[in-house]
Amino acid sequence: MKILVLTAHPDLKRSRINRAWFNALTEAEAVTARDLTAVGGPDMQFDTDAEQAMLLEHERIVFQFPFYWYSSPPVLKAWMDQVLSYGFAYGPGGDKLKGRELLITVSTGGPADSYHAGGYNNFTVDELLRPFQQTAHLTGMTYLRPFVAHGMALATEEQIDASVPEMLVHLTDPELDPKIKQARLLKALADDPSKAAAVS
Amino acid sequence: MKILVLTAHPDLKRSRINRAWFNALTEAEAVTARDLTAVGGPDMQFDTDAEQAMLLEHERIVFQFPFYWYSSPPVLKAWMDQVLSYGFAYGPGGDKLKGRELLITVSTGGPADSYHAGGYNNFTVDELLRPFQQTAHLTGMTYLRPFVAHGMALATEEQIDASVPEMLVHLTDPELDPKIKQARLLKALADDPSKAAAVS
């Protein structure tokens, strides 16, 4: 499985967590990691044909970014609006991403317990990522469980270092597709029908 | 009440609906309407001090944009990331937007019935706008009921023309704050206690 990581950070040199992730990803096997800010330049303009050709060479697409105002930095949205075009990603003939996987990888400044009803961020990260989830859905991609590292505003160097292998394991896990996990559970139930009530 | 409209469209001259709205807003009383793409230039760079000063002169802030991939064009996110800064919009001393109102005004290509569970867009516009809602919450702004015009991909000139006064009435309604509507209901109930069970 070939993985394309699109990293969206306005200044990766000054990042702590996203730079550490990006550097590890550039050295990982079967991973193409790209700094969108460097690719798009100051006016965030992308070569649509080249970007689309690159998407077609990979089975799993990863959007990696810090959570700024509960979404990605603008460069990723610029990329999406220019590259996920009519006739390619949606509309007549727009089935080129169908069957590929989309995986969001995000760092948040706030702690995990803030991303809950009753927490100061009110909503879960899953809820705040709905625009990306529905983008995957409309383009026929399988939306995978995101990788989220919380509390990065106050993270120590040790915590950042520890997040790197955890992130790599998640991003390269070949069995993140929910259908795979469900099939495994259903097979286990078939092997032991007395537990069949536990289907969900 | 002074209203600041920030219009986020990559090319307003080529827009149908958002240009019609923007043109009407530039002529409306007590409304400052700004084309963020023109203000920020090709590299989407904003004068943070000037933008913040302008925010302080208005009580209601409107983000107006077409729904691209279930969010705004990148120029609005560039503005948010640069202008809603630490010490201004959040963090110590960051209470400058507290008590103001945020109102999202959005056009969608797809019809209203697609923005539902079981519709092809799966989620409601309210759900997809959570990042903006939570931005309002974190900055202490009152999040108002959005103005949404659906089905604009196939809209006729007549439908676009008809949306303009509807949009203007919504954006300039001084009583959109949910506390005002709730207070009105509670007062009506106090006048007729027999109906007090209907509090929600």
Interface residues (C-beta under 8 A of the other chain):
Chain A: P10 P42 D43 M44 Y68 W69 Y70 S71 S72 P73 P74 V75 K77 A78 M80 D81 L84 Y120 N121 N122 F123 E127 L128 R130 P131 Q134 T135 H137 L138
Chain B: P10 P42 D43 M44 Y68 W69 Y70 S71 S72 P73 P74 V75 K77 A78 M80 D81 L84 Y120 N121 N122 F123 E127 L128 R130 P131 Q134 T135 H137 L138
